[in-house]
Amino acid sequence: MTLTPHELAVAQLGAAHGLPMERIKSLRFIKNNIIGNKTKKDLYIRLGIVPRLLDIASSRDDKDPQLKIQAVIVLGSFAFGNESNILALTNAGVVEPLLHCLAPTNDPLLIEAAARTLNAIYASPNVSRHELFEGTHLHSLVKLLDISRTTAYPGQDSTIVHTADLAASVLTRSCELAEHQVQIAASGAIPFLMRLLVSGIVRSQEAALDALAALAKDNPELAKHVAQFKLDKNERPASYMLRLVDDKSPTMRLAAATCLTYLNRAGAIPDYQSEVSLTVLTELVRMLNLTGPVQETAPKILAYLIWESEPMQSSVCEINTHTKLAAIISEQDDEDDVYRKPGQKDKLKENSLLALAAISQMKEDCRSKVIDTKVLPHIVAAMTHPSVGVRIAACQCTRSLSRSVKNLRTCLVDAGIEEPLLQLLSDSDPGVLSCATATLCNIVLDFSPMKKMVMERGIVGKLVHMINYGDKIVRQNAVWALKNLVCEAESEIKEIVMRQYGYHNLAQLLNDNSIEIQEQALNLVRNLACKREHDIEQVFKGLGEHRLMNILEEKLAWDDKRLLEQSVLSLMSHTHSEVRIATVWVVINLTWPDDKPRTFVGERVNILRQMGFEKQLRSMSNDHTLDVRDRVKTALSHLEHDHYRASLENSNGHGGLPPRHEIAGAGGSGGEVTPLPGYGRPSGTGGGGGGGGSNVLMSDADRR
């Protein structure tokens, strides 16, 4: 049987005693055939070339290093631009031999080829990085950052420098986990990266900026370490990077802007806040007018820079950035799909949507400006885009826009976002589900006309299903959405929700492993109980009064199992006024004259006094929050013996305290509060007089 040239070339690689030159010739033949040719790459993989290449790369025979170098180069050719080929390589165990090739004692050309191949493989987010952090591999890789090694290898300066750039890139792609960031920094990478940063070699500077940015991202401790490093003449890295933001190279400007953005978001460069707001923000906006990878990436970095910053969001709106982003998104949709490859420019659309989401995140006027660009139909269409990233970004846009009551009642309804949003709740990607459920939290608020629409589409059942989903964020958002759904809702809606979810499941949720989910479950209980006495009775009936009280006591108690009352007493000094108000309402409700014998209430008053509640309340009489001061006056009036006795004697409504369901506004008669008899936090309406009761609602809903 005659072998084809390709089969023959593979066969010659496996010849145990084949001449090195013949095997090198076969490797070069294969390399020339597969470069840029996916079909040929697939063919050679089917012919079983990968194990033979690994045998050569793993060999300890160093008689002819050129053989191993060529084998590693061919492995790199398979890794470039093809996810399925990368999977075939990693499944065959290619990473470990490549890491061994990085040992500083090896031939510089072999090290360079191995670093390039490893960098191509690590371009895939699906490849595990754990092997890099085992043994001495990370130490070997960090040593390659040292460009002073050129003195040991005369005539190979360019190889040493290029290898340093590749090593920095490998590190950049290995910083996804915080523990890996810490290990890389602990290995001594930062000083070497700083030398690359000031080397004056453009590609090396860009590689260093990328690696430093990856180390600083979402890691305040490491970001601070990077920011405080001293360059020549004690210059700080941020000052040097700000100069690079004005470099003539667009990729250099983007790399510097990215690194400064991550340092800024980590709170590591407070002294450079104004420069970042002006120089970096302005440059990122300018990059939207470029083309290629820089334009594609700039919106994503811009979104990260302005996220949760009202001043920056206002600044980008003032220079009409939203208009440019809307135009980019619209242009993508207007292109003729016949001439467009699948996935082409999807990243540009995704990142532009993320930037719009960031712009409209916090300020109502920014949301209005985004809506005015007429981009909303394109956002809605993007929610069903084939790309997962585009779907998430579009959903994030919808989430930001849905934080506006006006938008919920008008344009979002008119755009028909409920249909694609409900479809996303069945998406297979956890990221899409997370963003969709977060958006739904806003859609089901009581004042949203879409609440009824999604209820009729069976949203309760979907949310109940998602509470049992594996992803913690999806579960948290699902409980959050149910909490918002029952906020201010009629009793019938609450009963529909709990018939489908069940109080036994809610009881388990209150003890979930996740504190964040426990918090939302408690909020759900609160909203179920508000505001009617019937709703309270349903909650007690469903959960059981004894079980519910035990759960609440456990949540309020510290680790040393102190009593509930002691926990409440300590919380009366909490930094947040809402918590202080809630604790005072506990005292008011505990001392309220109810249908029990008078001695019961009197005993409660005496216990509270003995525990120090009266002393604590008096210390709160001058609280800086008016609502706290008003509630303290009411609570103290209950605890004062003479006033309390008079209130009991006149509890039928003739003098003393007002009738059971009303309490006059503290300090005057113009206000009124309506407590729930014995439970929870009362609601109220403020009034005139000397400082009427405040509007403290028990029910609670949060937009996401």
Secondary structure, DSSP 4 states (H G I P E B T S, - for coil): -PPPHHHHHHHHHT-TT--HHHHHHHHHHHHHHHTT-HHHHHHHHHTTHHHHHHHHHH----S-HHHHHHHHHHHHHHHTT-HHHHHHHHHTT-HHHHHHHT-TTS-HHHHHHHHHHHHHHTTSTTS--GGGGSTTHHHHHHHTT-GGGGGGSTT-HHHHHHHHHHHHHHHHTT-SSHHHHHHHHHTTHHHHHHHHHTS--HHHHHHHHHHHHHHHTT-HHHHHHHHT---GGG--HHHHHHHHTT-S-HHHHHHHHHHHHHHHHTT--GGGHHHIIIIIHHHHHHGGGS-THHHHHHHHHHHHHHTT-HHHHHHHHHTTHHHHHHHHHHHHHHS-GGG--TTTTHHHHHHHHHHHHHHTSS-HHHHHHHHHTT-HHHHHHHTT-SSHHHHHHHHHHHHHHTT-HHHHHTHHHHHTTHHHHHHHTT-S-HHHHHHHHHHHHHHTSTT-THHHHHHHTTHHHHHHHHHTSS-HHHHHHHHHHHHHHHTT--HHHHHHHHHHH-HHHHHHHTT-S-HHHHHHHHHHHHHHH-S-HHHHHHHHHHH-HHHHHHHHHHHHS-TT---HHHHHHHHTT-SSHHHHHHHHHHHHHHTS--SS-HHHHHHHHHHHHHTTHHHHHHHTTT-SSHHHHHHHHHHHHHHSHHHHHHHHHTTTSSSSSPPTT-EEPTTSSS-EEE--TTSSPPEEE--TTTTPPP---S------
